[in-house]
């Protein structure tokens, strides 16, 4: 995010929360300017990464 924008982190987090609403607290957490994923095993991780990248595209 460019410097000098008012409330840029809050706007980004709100936008990401709206985008990932169906995945939040299941396997995705939005923290400041990061998208964090957590997993149980490698197969689930691969699926979750694909879902997140598809959503971002």
GIVEN-V399752 format. One line per field, one symbol per residue. phi: phi as a letter, one per 20 degrees, with the letter a starting at -180 (. if undefined). A space follows every 10 residues. Layout:
# GIVEN-V399752
phi->???
This chain:
# GIVEN-V399752
phi->.ffnffmgff fffffffffd gfdgmebcce clddddccbd bfffgfffff fffffff
